[in-house]
Amino acid sequence: MILEGELINDEQVEILLSDLLENYGYDFTGYSHASLKRRINRLYGLDKALSFAEFRYTVNNDSAYFKRFVEQITVNVTEMFRDPLFFKTLRESVLPAMGTYPFIRVWLAGCSTGEEAYSVSIILKELNLLHKSLIYATDLNPAVLEKAEQGMFGLSQMKQYSENYIASGGIMDFSSYYTANYSLAKFNEELKSKIIFSTHNLVSDHSFNEFQLILCRNVLIYFDRDLQHKVLSLFDDSLEELGYLALGTKETLDFSIISKKYKRLPGQKIWRKII
């Protein structure tokens, strides 16, 4: 039995990660070990497990708890139009360049609860490009995808989201995109109709289409260097020539094996594939 205050150790973390791969096909071995260990210990403390053996048994045999486990150890912090200047660049420089394309495919990898997908859908609508676009919003975690598909977010968040939207160059009354339903804001079906939410594991799954724009923001920072290179190669395989790749503020293509193929846009972590 683990005594009160005693934490799950490195060896036990490895055992859990091995279980996840063997029993569920979820490969977390390339994720930042310190970050995973911190989140596993947090969950262990929250749920007051009596011992590591009990905790491990529950993760492996209780499907509802396994879902909670994955939800807790993956990072799901997001908001609509987060980093407004990034979305302003998308609106003014990136998406208009796709106006001549007969069809626009966007991949949003690590979409979490969907706020970013709806943000991109709104910009495409305002640029009159939504009708010929499809956004593939993927995540490892089925629980957050269920929430994303509902298209409902806390009404209390709308003030912040509206401010982000205006700062990103939004031209409409933000409230015209949702209807208030008690404490929730439900976003319009038109926005959702162009988004496909689907599970995809960046660690083990392959390329599934060819895209003009790939967004994967604040996901790679949780991966070790080898896994970062693997995922960037996956994005490169999935991106059309002259397509755009957008990463998070602390992420970069520099020093990666694909960096020579890309030219960075001024100001933001957005690169264009030039060869």
C-alpha positions in Angstrom: 0.0 0.0 0.0 1.2 3.5 -0.8 1.2 5.6 2.4 -0.6 8.9 2.5 1.5 11.6 0.9 3.7 9.0 -1.0 3.6 9.5 -4.7 3.6 7.1 -7.6 7.2 6.6 -8.6 9.0 6.5 -12.0 8.8 2.7 -12.3 5.1 2.7 -11.6 4.5 5.4 -14.2 6.3 3.2 -16.7 4.1 0.2 -15.7 0.9 2.4 -16.3 2.2 3.6 -19.7 3.0 0.0 -20.7 -0.6 -1.0 -19.7 -2.1 1.8 -21.8 -0.1 0.7 -24.9 -0.9 -3.1 -24.4 -4.5 -2.8 -23.4 -5.7 0.3 -25.3 -3.2 1.0 -28.0 -2.4 4.4 -26.5 1.3 5.2 -26.8 2.4 7.8 -24.3 6.0 6.7 -24.2 7.2 9.7 -26.1 5.4 12.3 -23.9 7.3 14.4 -21.4 7.8 12.0 -18.5 7.9 14.7 -15.8 4.6 16.2 -17.1 2.8 12.8 -17.2 4.1 11.8 -13.8 2.8 15.1 -12.3 -0.7 14.7 -13.8 -0.9 11.0 -12.8 0.0 11.9 -9.2 -2.5 14.7 -9.2 -5.3 12.2 -10.3 -4.1 9.6 -7.8 -4.4 12.2 -5.0 -7.7 13.5 -6.2 -9.4 10.1 -6.3 -7.8 8.9 -3.1 -6.6 5.5 -4.4 -5.7 3.1 -1.6 -2.7 1.7 -3.4 -0.9 1.7 -6.7 -2.2 -1.9 -7.4 -5.8 -0.7 -6.9 -5.3 2.3 -9.1 -3.7 0.3 -11.8 -6.5 -2.4 -11.7 -9.2 0.3 -12.0 -7.5 2.0 -15.0 -7.2 -1.3 -16.8 -10.6 -2.8 -16.0 -13.0 0.1 -15.6 -13.7 1.7 -19.0 -15.4 4.8 -17.5 -12.4 5.3 -15.2 -9.9 4.8 -18.1 -11.8 7.5 -19.9 -11.3 9.8 -16.9 -7.6 8.8 -16.7 -6.9 9.8 -20.3 -8.8 13.0 -19.9 -6.8 14.0 -16.9 -3.3 13.1 -18.2 -3.8 14.9 -21.6 -3.8 18.6 -21.7 -7.1 20.3 -22.6 -6.6 24.0 -21.9 -8.1 26.0 -24.8 -10.3 29.0 -25.6 -11.9 30.6 -28.6 -9.6 32.9 -30.6 -6.8 32.2 -28.1 -3.8 34.4 -29.1 -5.9 36.9 -31.2 -2.9 38.1 -33.2 -2.4 34.5 -34.4 -6.0 34.4 -35.7 -5.6 37.8 -37.2 -2.8 36.5 -39.3 -4.9 33.5 -40.3 -7.7 35.9 -41.3 -5.5 38.4 -43.2 -2.6 36.4 -44.6 -3.2 32.7 -44.6 -6.8 31.8 -45.4 -7.3 34.5 -48.2 -4.4 32.8 -50.0 -6.6 29.8 -50.3 -9.5 31.7 -51.9 -8.7 30.4 -55.4 -8.7 26.7 -54.3 -11.7 24.7 -55.4 -11.8 23.0 -51.9 -10.0 23.8 -48.6 -9.0 21.1 -46.2 -7.9 22.1 -42.7 -6.5 19.7 -40.1 -6.7 20.8 -36.5 -4.6 18.3 -34.5 -5.1 18.1 -30.8 -8.4 20.0 -31.0 -9.4 19.3 -27.3 -12.9 20.5 -26.6 -13.3 22.2 -30.0 -13.0 26.0 -29.3 -10.3 26.4 -31.9 -12.2 24.5 -34.5 -15.2 26.8 -34.1 -12.9 29.8 -34.3 -11.5 28.7 -37.6 -15.0 27.9 -38.9 -16.1 31.5 -38.0 -13.2 33.1 -39.9 -13.8 30.9 -42.9 -17.5 31.9 -42.9 -16.6 35.6 -42.7 -14.2 35.2 -45.6 -17.0 33.5 -47.6 -14.9 30.3 -47.8 -16.8 28.0 -45.4 -19.0 26.6 -48.1 -16.0 25.0 -49.8 -14.1 24.0 -46.7 -13.8 21.1 -44.4 -12.1 21.1 -40.9 -10.8 17.8 -39.6 -10.6 18.3 -35.8 -8.8 15.4 -34.2 -7.7 14.4 -30.7 -6.5 11.4 -28.9 -9.1 11.8 -26.2 -12.7 10.6 -27.0 -14.2 12.4 -24.0 -13.1 15.9 -25.2 -14.3 15.1 -28.7 -17.8 14.3 -27.4 -17.9 17.8 -25.8 -16.5 19.4 -28.9 -19.3 17.8 -31.1 -22.0 19.3 -28.9 -20.7 22.8 -29.8 -21.8 24.1 -26.3 -19.6 26.2 -24.1 -20.1 28.1 -20.8 -22.0 31.3 -21.3 -19.7 32.9 -18.7 -16.8 32.4 -21.1 -18.5 34.4 -24.0 -17.3 37.8 -22.7 -13.6 36.7 -23.0 -14.2 34.9 -26.3 -15.9 38.0 -27.7 -13.0 40.2 -26.7 -10.6 37.7 -28.3 -12.7 37.6 -31.5 -12.8 41.4 -31.8 -9.0 41.6 -31.2 -8.5 39.0 -34.0 -10.3 41.2 -36.5 -13.8 39.9 -36.1 -16.4 41.9 -38.1 -19.7 40.6 -36.7 -21.5 40.7 -33.4 -20.0 37.6 -31.8 -23.3 36.7 -30.1 -24.9 36.2 -33.6 -22.9 32.9 -33.8 -24.6 31.2 -30.8 -27.9 31.0 -28.9 -28.0 31.2 -25.1 -29.4 28.1 -23.5 -29.5 28.5 -19.7 -25.8 28.6 -18.7 -24.6 27.4 -22.0 -23.9 29.0 -25.4 -24.8 26.7 -28.3 -23.0 27.5 -31.5 -24.8 27.6 -34.8 -25.2 24.3 -36.8 -23.7 25.9 -39.9 -20.4 26.3 -38.2 -20.4 22.7 -37.0 -21.6 21.3 -40.3 -18.1 21.8 -41.8 -16.2 20.2 -38.9 -15.5 16.5 -38.7 -14.5 15.5 -35.1 -12.5 12.3 -35.0 -10.0 10.4 -32.8 -6.4 10.4 -34.1 -3.3 9.5 -32.2 -0.4 11.6 -33.4 2.0 9.0 -31.9 0.8 5.9 -33.8 -1.7 6.9 -36.5 -0.8 7.8 -40.1 -1.6 10.6 -42.5 -5.2 10.4 -43.6 -5.6 13.2 -46.2 -3.8 16.1 -47.9 -4.3 19.5 -46.4 -3.7 23.2 -47.2 -3.5 24.2 -43.5 -2.5 22.2 -40.4 -2.8 23.7 -37.0 -1.2 21.9 -34.0 -0.7 24.5 -31.3 0.7 23.8 -27.8 0.8 20.0 -28.3 4.4 19.3 -29.3 5.7 20.9 -26.1 4.5 17.8 -24.2 6.5 15.5 -26.5 10.1 14.5 -26.3 12.5 15.5 -29.2 12.2 12.2 -31.1 8.4 12.2 -31.0 8.3 15.9 -32.1 10.4 15.0 -35.2 8.1 12.1 -35.9 4.9 14.2 -35.7 6.4 17.0 -37.8 7.3 14.5 -40.5 3.7 13.3 -40.3 2.5 16.9 -40.8 4.9 17.3 -43.7 3.5 14.2 -45.4 0.0 15.5 -44.9 0.6 19.1 -46.2 0.3 20.2 -49.8 3.0 22.2 -51.4 2.5 25.9 -50.5 0.4 24.8 -47.6 0.7 26.3 -44.1 1.7 24.7 -40.8 0.8 26.6 -37.5 2.4 25.7 -34.2 2.1 27.1 -30.6 4.0 30.0 -29.3 6.7 27.9 -27.6 7.1 25.5 -30.5 9.3 25.7 -33.6 10.3 24.0 -36.9 13.9 25.2 -36.4 16.3 22.3 -36.0 13.7 19.8 -37.3 14.4 17.5 -40.3 11.8 19.3 -42.4 12.8 22.9 -41.6 14.6 23.5 -45.0 11.3 23.0 -46.8 9.5 25.8 -44.9 9.6 29.6 -44.7 8.2 31.3 -41.6 5.7 34.1 -41.9 6.7 37.3 -40.0 5.5 37.5 -36.4 3.7 34.3 -35.9 4.6 30.6 -35.5 3.2 29.8 -39.0 5.3 28.3 -41.8 4.6 27.9 -45.5 5.8 24.8 -47.4 7.9 26.1 -50.2 9.2 22.8 -51.8 
